[in-house]
């Protein structure tokens, strides 16, 4: 059965079109907000704020918001639950969700944030965009799901594009590009593992409650990492730095999470995923205009190949693993 949102027969055709347009707008907004993440991290680095401090501030700003929304949603869910129904949240489910949150919101995010100290925001975003291929690979290895020819073609096209940019940047930047690419590939692998493990938990808890609990698991892990590697005084940042920390927690994390959730509810995960492919284009535009990053013919060819491969993948395969709020990665 397709997981796309089906038209509600009780809604008139014009009314359904309005819902569809609202979903498209939310998907575009979520993609655009998420595209700012790498830009904000790069600007923070220019302010002398390293990746771990930025990640810590992200949790400080975002976790209370997610927790508030999650608690309100959980109370509403309990109020609507029929008498005698099994509990929504059990001890094992809570423990699993906290653990999955550490993988998705700490491990994957830490590797991604760290990678931006070595590679451009646009290259980082393009590599991250290929995480669905790792989802498919893990599905084949652990769940015996079939890998089809269109999947292989899409993968080869995307990684050819990454190879073009990698070859160009390696000649100019040297070993930094190798380290940065390795870190962001690690982030993509961790995020793919997170998606697979999160799917049954999201089906059970709903996206809002799941995100609230998962963030609660990642928050202490991030803060512990910070305290082991930094003095608390490093949280003191300049005025501009503080605005950037607010931006990474709200514009680049909270807003896209709820925009994408709303889009999935209105137009389904597949359409949301396809529209989300505009995110790297926005990142490229922001990186060029704000950060002054180079965009050579090599970058143009590489970007086109990566986007083409991912678009081919999402169009041909209709991913079986539901798209999650990638903004939180």
C-alpha positions as CSV (number, residue, x, y, z in Angstrom):
1,X,0.0,0.0,0.0
2,X,1.4,3.4,-0.9
3,X,2.2,5.7,2.0
4,X,1.2,8.8,0.1
5,X,-1.6,10.8,1.5
6,X,-4.8,9.9,-0.3
7,X,-7.5,12.5,-1.1
8,X,-10.1,12.6,1.6
9,X,-13.5,12.0,-0.1
10,X,-15.2,14.4,2.3
11,X,-13.1,17.2,0.9
12,X,-14.1,18.9,-2.3
13,X,-11.7,18.9,-5.2
14,X,-10.9,22.6,-4.9
15,X,-10.5,22.1,-1.1
16,X,-8.1,19.2,-1.7
17,X,-6.1,21.4,-4.1
18,X,-5.7,23.9,-1.4
19,X,-4.4,21.2,1.0
20,X,-2.0,20.0,-1.7
21,X,-0.7,23.6,-2.4
22,X,-0.3,24.1,1.4
23,X,1.7,20.8,1.5
24,X,3.9,21.9,-1.4
25,X,4.6,25.3,0.3
26,X,5.4,23.6,3.6
27,X,7.8,21.1,1.8
28,X,9.5,24.0,0.0
29,X,9.8,26.0,3.2
30,X,11.2,23.0,5.1
31,X,13.8,22.4,2.4
32,X,14.8,26.0,2.3
33,X,15.1,26.3,6.1
34,X,17.1,23.1,6.3
35,X,19.4,24.4,3.5
36,X,20.6,27.2,5.9
37,X,22.2,24.7,8.4
38,X,25.6,24.5,6.7
39,X,25.7,28.2,6.0
40,X,25.0,29.0,9.7
41,X,27.7,26.6,10.9
42,X,30.2,28.1,8.5
43,X,29.4,31.6,9.7
44,X,29.8,30.4,13.3
45,X,33.3,29.0,12.4
46,X,34.1,32.5,11.1
47,X,33.0,33.9,14.5
48,X,35.5,31.5,16.2
49,X,32.7,29.1,17.4
50,X,33.7,25.4,16.7
51,X,31.4,22.6,15.6
52,X,30.9,21.1,19.1
53,X,30.0,24.4,20.6
54,X,27.5,25.1,17.8
55,X,26.0,21.6,18.2
56,X,25.7,22.2,21.9
57,X,23.9,25.5,21.4
58,X,21.6,23.8,18.9
59,X,20.5,21.4,21.6
60,X,20.2,24.2,24.2
61,X,17.8,26.2,21.9
62,X,15.9,23.4,20.1
63,X,15.4,20.7,22.8
64,X,13.1,22.8,25.1
65,X,10.9,23.6,22.1
66,X,10.6,20.0,20.9
67,X,10.0,18.8,24.5
68,X,7.2,21.3,25.0
69,X,5.5,20.3,21.8
70,X,6.0,16.6,22.6
71,X,4.5,16.9,26.1
72,X,1.5,18.7,24.8
73,X,1.0,16.2,22.0
74,X,1.4,13.3,24.5
75,X,-1.2,14.7,26.8
76,X,-3.6,15.1,23.8
77,X,-2.9,11.5,22.7
78,X,-3.6,10.2,26.2
79,X,-6.9,12.2,26.4
80,X,-8.1,10.7,23.1
81,X,-7.0,7.1,24.0
82,X,-9.9,4.7,24.6
83,X,-10.2,3.2,28.1
84,X,-8.3,0.0,28.4
85,X,-6.1,0.6,25.4
86,X,-2.5,-0.4,25.7
87,X,-0.1,2.4,26.8
88,X,1.4,4.4,23.9
89,X,4.8,4.8,25.7
90,X,6.3,1.8,27.5
91,X,9.7,1.5,29.1
92,X,11.3,-0.5,26.2
93,X,9.9,1.9,23.6
94,X,11.3,4.9,25.7
95,X,14.7,3.3,25.9
96,X,14.8,2.5,22.2
97,X,13.8,6.0,21.2
98,X,16.4,7.6,23.5
99,X,19.1,5.3,21.9
100,X,18.0,6.0,18.4
101,X,18.0,9.7,19.1
102,X,21.7,9.5,20.2
103,X,22.5,7.9,16.8
104,X,20.5,10.4,14.7
105,X,20.8,13.7,16.6
106,X,24.3,13.2,18.2
107,X,26.5,10.9,16.2
108,X,25.2,11.9,12.7
109,X,25.0,15.6,13.6
110,X,28.5,15.6,15.2
111,X,30.1,14.1,12.1
112,X,28.2,16.5,9.8
113,X,29.1,19.6,11.9
114,X,32.7,18.5,12.1
115,X,32.9,17.9,8.4
116,X,32.1,21.5,7.7
117,X,35.4,22.5,9.3
118,X,37.1,20.9,6.3
119,X,34.8,21.1,3.2
120,X,32.5,23.5,1.6
121,X,28.8,23.8,2.7
122,X,27.6,22.8,-0.8
123,X,29.8,19.7,-1.0
124,X,28.7,18.6,2.5
125,X,25.1,19.0,1.5
126,X,25.4,17.0,-1.7
127,X,27.1,14.1,0.1
128,X,24.4,14.1,2.8
129,X,21.7,14.0,0.1
130,X,22.8,10.5,-0.8
131,X,21.9,8.9,2.5
132,X,18.8,7.1,1.0
133,X,21.2,4.9,-0.8
134,X,22.6,3.7,2.5
135,X,19.1,3.1,3.7
136,X,18.5,0.8,0.7
137,X,21.9,-0.9,1.3
138,X,21.1,-1.6,4.9
139,X,17.6,-2.8,3.9
140,X,19.2,-5.3,1.5
141,X,21.8,-6.5,4.0
142,X,19.6,-6.8,7.1
143,X,16.1,-7.2,5.7
144,X,16.8,-9.0,2.4
145,X,15.1,-6.2,0.4
146,X,15.8,-6.3,-3.3
147,X,18.2,-3.8,-5.0
148,X,16.8,-3.0,-8.4
149,X,18.7,-1.8,-11.5
150,X,17.2,1.8,-11.3
151,X,18.6,2.0,-7.7
152,X,22.1,1.0,-9.0
153,X,21.9,3.5,-11.9
154,X,20.8,6.3,-9.6
155,X,23.6,5.5,-7.1
156,X,26.3,5.5,-9.8
157,X,25.0,8.8,-11.3
158,X,25.0,10.5,-7.9
159,X,28.5,9.2,-6.8
160,X,29.9,10.1,-10.2
161,X,28.8,13.7,-9.4
162,X,30.4,13.5,-5.9
163,X,33.6,12.2,-7.5
164,X,33.8,15.1,-9.9
165,X,33.6,17.7,-7.1
166,X,35.8,15.6,-4.8
167,X,38.5,15.4,-7.5
168,X,38.4,19.1,-8.2
169,X,38.4,20.2,-4.5
170,X,41.1,17.6,-3.5
171,X,43.5,19.2,-6.0
172,X,43.0,22.6,-4.5
173,X,42.3,22.0,-0.8
174,X,44.4,18.8,-0.3
175,X,43.9,16.3,2.5
176,X,41.3,18.5,4.3
177,X,38.8,17.4,1.6
178,X,39.5,13.8,2.2
179,X,38.9,14.1,5.9
180,X,35.8,16.2,5.5
181,X,34.3,13.9,2.9
182,X,35.0,10.9,5.2
183,X,33.2,12.6,8.1
184,X,30.1,13.5,6.2
185,X,29.9,10.0,4.6
186,X,30.0,8.7,8.2
187,X,27.2,11.1,9.0
188,X,25.1,9.9,6.1
189,X,25.7,6.3,7.2
190,X,24.7,7.1,10.8
191,X,21.6,8.9,9.6
192,X,20.6,6.1,7.3
193,X,20.8,3.7,10.3
194,X,18.8,6.1,12.4
195,X,16.1,6.2,9.7
196,X,15.7,2.4,9.6
197,X,15.6,2.1,13.4
198,X,13.3,5.1,13.8
199,X,10.6,4.0,11.4
200,X,8.8,1.5,13.7
201,X,9.1,3.9,16.7
202,X,7.6,6.8,14.7
203,X,4.7,4.5,13.6
204,X,4.1,3.8,17.3
205,X,4.6,7.2,18.8
206,X,4.0,9.7,16.0
207,X,6.6,12.1,14.7
208,X,6.2,14.8,17.3
209,X,6.5,12.6,20.4
210,X,9.3,10.6,18.8
211,X,11.3,13.7,18.0
212,X,10.8,15.1,21.5
213,X,12.0,11.9,23.2
214,X,14.9,11.3,20.7
215,X,16.1,14.9,21.1
216,X,16.0,14.3,24.9
217,X,18.4,11.4,24.5
218,X,20.8,13.2,22.2
219,X,20.9,16.4,24.3
220,X,22.7,14.9,27.3
221,X,25.1,13.1,25.0
222,X,26.0,16.3,23.2
223,X,26.4,18.3,26.4
224,X,28.6,15.5,27.9
225,X,30.8,15.6,24.8
226,X,31.1,19.4,25.2
227,X,32.0,19.2,28.9
228,X,34.7,16.6,28.2
229,X,36.3,18.6,25.5
230,X,35.6,22.3,26.3
231,X,35.4,24.6,29.3
232,X,31.9,25.9,30.1
233,X,33.2,29.4,29.3
234,X,33.3,28.5,25.6
235,X,29.5,28.8,25.6
236,X,30.0,32.5,25.9
237,X,29.8,33.9,22.4
238,X,29.6,37.4,20.8
239,X,26.4,39.1,19.9
240,X,26.6,38.0,16.3
241,X,27.5,34.5,17.5
242,X,24.5,34.3,19.8
243,X,22.2,35.3,16.9
244,X,23.8,32.4,14.9
245,X,23.2,30.0,17.7
246,X,19.6,31.0,17.9
247,X,19.4,30.5,14.1
248,X,20.9,27.0,14.1
249,X,18.4,26.0,16.8
250,X,15.3,27.5,15.3
251,X,15.6,28.4,11.6
252,X,17.8,25.4,10.7
253,X,16.2,22.8,13.1
254,X,12.8,23.5,14.6
255,X,11.1,25.2,11.7
256,X,12.1,22.7,9.0
257,X,11.1,19.8,11.3
258,X,7.5,21.0,11.6
259,X,7.3,22.2,8.0
260,X,8.3,18.8,6.7
261,X,6.0,17.0,9.2
262,X,3.1,19.2,8.0
263,X,4.0,18.5,4.3
264,X,4.1,14.7,4.9
265,X,0.7,14.9,6.5
266,X,-0.8,16.8,3.5
267,X,1.0,15.4,0.4
268,X,2.7,12.2,1.6
269,X,6.4,11.3,2.2
270,X,7.3,10.6,-1.5
271,X,6.2,14.0,-2.8
272,X,7.8,15.7,0.2
273,X,11.1,13.9,-0.5
274,X,11.0,14.9,-4.2
275,X,10.3,18.5,-3.4
276,X,13.1,18.3,-0.7
277,X,15.6,17.9,-3.5
278,X,15.6,21.7,-4.0
279,X,17.4,22.0,-0.6
280,X,21.0,21.5,-2.0
281,X,20.2,24.1,-4.7
282,X,19.3,26.6,-2.0
283,X,22.5,25.6,-0.1
284,X,24.6,26.2,-3.2
285,X,23.0,29.6,-3.8
286,X,23.5,30.7,-0.2
287,X,27.1,29.3,-0.1
288,X,28.0,31.4,-3.2
289,X,26.2,34.6,-2.2
290,X,26.9,34.6,1.6
291,X,30.1,32.6,2.1
292,X,31.7,33.4,-1.3
293,X,32.3,29.7,-2.0
294,X,33.5,28.9,-5.5
295,X,31.1,27.4,-8.0
296,X,33.1,26.2,-11.0
297,X,32.0,24.1,-14.0
298,X,33.1,21.1,-12.0
299,X,30.7,22.0,-9.2
300,X,27.9,22.6,-11.7
301,X,28.4,19.2,-13.4
302,X,28.8,17.4,-10.0
303,X,25.7,19.0,-8.5
304,X,23.6,18.2,-11.6
305,X,24.7,14.5,-11.5
306,X,24.0,14.2,-7.7
307,X,20.6,15.8,-8.0
308,X,19.8,13.8,-11.1
309,X,20.7,10.5,-9.4
310,X,18.7,11.3,-6.2
311,X,15.7,12.5,-8.3
312,X,15.8,9.3,-10.4
313,X,15.9,7.3,-7.1
314,X,13.0,9.0,-5.5
315,X,10.9,8.9,-8.8
316,X,11.6,5.2,-9.7
317,X,11.6,3.5,-6.3
318,X,9.1,5.3,-4.0
319,X,11.3,4.7,-0.9
320,X,9.8,2.1,1.5
321,X,11.4,3.8,4.4
322,X,9.3,6.8,5.3
323,X,11.0,10.2,5.0
324,X,11.7,11.6,8.4
325,X,12.4,15.2,9.5
326,X,15.9,15.4,7.9
327,X,16.3,18.8,9.4
328,X,17.1,17.3,12.7
329,X,20.1,15.5,11.4
